[in-house]
Amino acid sequence: MAVREINLLTIGNSFSENALRYLGDIADGCDQVRLNIDRASLGGCSLEKHWNLHLCSERIAEVKPYARLKDGVNERRSLREILGSRKWDFVTLQQVSHRSWRDDTYQPFLGHLHGLVRELAPQAEILLHRTWAYRADAPYFPENGITPAIMHRRIGEAYAKYAAEFGCRIIPAGVAVDAARQEKPFSFPDMNYDYQKTQAPALPDQADSLAVGWRWAYEQTPDGIPALGADYIHLNERGCYLIGALWFEFLTGIPAGESSFVPSEIPPEDISFLQRIASQTLASQRPRPLLR
């Protein structure tokens, strides 16, 4: 079978980086596909910020927001330069997570970015990356008067609204994360763990979590004394593999189980579970397969 070359650009933030964590490895393990990935990513970057940085770089040549390491040199680029650097097959867009459930935060910036991609990469299919709700124990929920279910539902409504408006397909990463959480819910708190008197490196039981969750900071602390904190937002290895598998199958039509790549840090039974959830999610959303 001939190898298909796919050029993918993500315009996003740490959530698109979660999706890319294993995606290249999965593709490298499949002899049917060569996947070339580039990114215009900044941590915590909203659609509004991406657009405003583009406007700034158009006026001021020295403003190049996006960095990459190329041949040992730290290279900085503008969004115009990245979009014009290759003939992209796919370009993804997404809203920053803390605004993702509020559909009034998307426009006009999503429309501006969509138009820019259409202008500079007219051959590319623009995809919307539907992201996920935070882990259920996140303080964000009581602080904002919402629940995980509300956040998940409103994210879905926002992406569906703008996918219809711009004629885009949705990569349903957030749907897959929610499906995995429904089937294997994360239980909290760990009643056998003393959160107040614990000492590093002991952590509570987070076996079924898809988010990073509780972790110890060491060199990042001001005085070098270990500090226990939690990341309820970003995905851990299991979560990143789940959405990496989903992205791969979405883009190629090939299930991740057909790749020879298997991350050693995830138990085999979890790999099978996550591959199944990815495929079932895509089947339920009925995306158009590209290679098959």
BELMO-V392781 format. One record per backbone hydrogen bond with DSSP energy under -0.5 kcal/mol. NH is the residue of the N-H (numbers start at 1). CO is the residue of the C=O. If there is no record, write none. Layout:
nh=NH co=CO
nh=NH co=CO
//
This chain:
nh=4 co=32
nh=5 co=3
nh=6 co=34
nh=8 co=6
nh=8 co=36
nh=9 co=90
nh=10 co=38
nh=11 co=92
nh=12 co=10
nh=12 co=40
nh=16 co=13
nh=17 co=13
nh=18 co=14
nh=19 co=15
nh=20 co=16
nh=21 co=17
nh=21 co=18
nh=24 co=20
nh=26 co=22
nh=27 co=23
nh=28 co=24
nh=29 co=25
nh=30 co=27
nh=33 co=30
nh=34 co=4
nh=36 co=6
nh=36 co=34
nh=37 co=35
nh=38 co=8
nh=40 co=10
nh=42 co=12
nh=45 co=42
nh=50 co=46
nh=51 co=47
nh=52 co=48
nh=53 co=49
nh=54 co=50
nh=55 co=51
nh=56 co=52
nh=57 co=53
nh=58 co=54
nh=59 co=55
nh=60 co=56
nh=61 co=59
nh=63 co=60
nh=64 co=62
nh=66 co=77
nh=67 co=65
nh=68 co=75
nh=70 co=68
nh=70 co=73
nh=73 co=70
nh=75 co=68
nh=75 co=73
nh=77 co=66
nh=82 co=78
nh=83 co=79
nh=84 co=80
nh=85 co=82
nh=88 co=86
nh=89 co=7
nh=90 co=7
nh=91 co=125
nh=92 co=9
nh=93 co=127
nh=94 co=11
nh=99 co=96
nh=100 co=96
nh=100 co=97
nh=102 co=99
nh=103 co=101
nh=105 co=102
nh=106 co=103
nh=107 co=103
nh=110 co=106
nh=112 co=108
nh=113 co=109
nh=114 co=110
nh=115 co=111
nh=116 co=112
nh=117 co=113
nh=118 co=114
nh=119 co=115
nh=120 co=116
nh=121 co=117
nh=124 co=121
nh=125 co=89
nh=126 co=124
nh=127 co=91
nh=127 co=125
nh=128 co=169
nh=129 co=93
nh=129 co=127
nh=130 co=128
nh=130 co=171
nh=131 co=129
nh=135 co=232
nh=138 co=135
nh=141 co=138
nh=143 co=139
nh=144 co=140
nh=144 co=141
nh=145 co=141
nh=146 co=141
nh=151 co=147
nh=152 co=148
nh=153 co=149
nh=154 co=150
nh=155 co=151
nh=156 co=152
nh=157 co=153
nh=158 co=154
nh=159 co=155
nh=160 co=156
nh=161 co=157
nh=162 co=158
nh=163 co=159
nh=164 co=160
nh=165 co=161
nh=166 co=162
nh=167 co=163
nh=168 co=163
nh=169 co=126
nh=171 co=128
nh=172 co=170
nh=173 co=171
nh=174 co=130
nh=176 co=172
nh=177 co=173
nh=178 co=174
nh=179 co=175
nh=180 co=176
nh=181 co=177
nh=182 co=178
nh=183 co=179
nh=184 co=180
nh=191 co=189
nh=193 co=190
nh=195 co=193
nh=198 co=194
nh=202 co=199
nh=209 co=206
nh=212 co=234
nh=213 co=231
nh=215 co=229
nh=217 co=227
nh=221 co=218
nh=227 co=217
nh=229 co=215
nh=231 co=213
nh=232 co=230
nh=236 co=210
nh=240 co=236
nh=241 co=237
nh=242 co=238
nh=243 co=239
nh=244 co=240
nh=245 co=241
nh=246 co=242
nh=247 co=243
nh=248 co=244
nh=249 co=245
nh=250 co=246
nh=251 co=247
nh=252 co=248
nh=253 co=249
nh=255 co=253
nh=258 co=255
nh=259 co=256
nh=260 co=29
nh=266 co=263
nh=270 co=267
nh=271 co=267
nh=272 co=268
nh=273 co=269
nh=274 co=270
nh=275 co=271
nh=276 co=272
nh=277 co=273
nh=278 co=274
nh=279 co=275
nh=280 co=276
nh=281 co=277
nh=282 co=278
nh=283 co=279
nh=284 co=280
nh=285 co=281
nh=286 co=282
nh=287 co=282
nh=289 co=287
nh=291 co=252
//
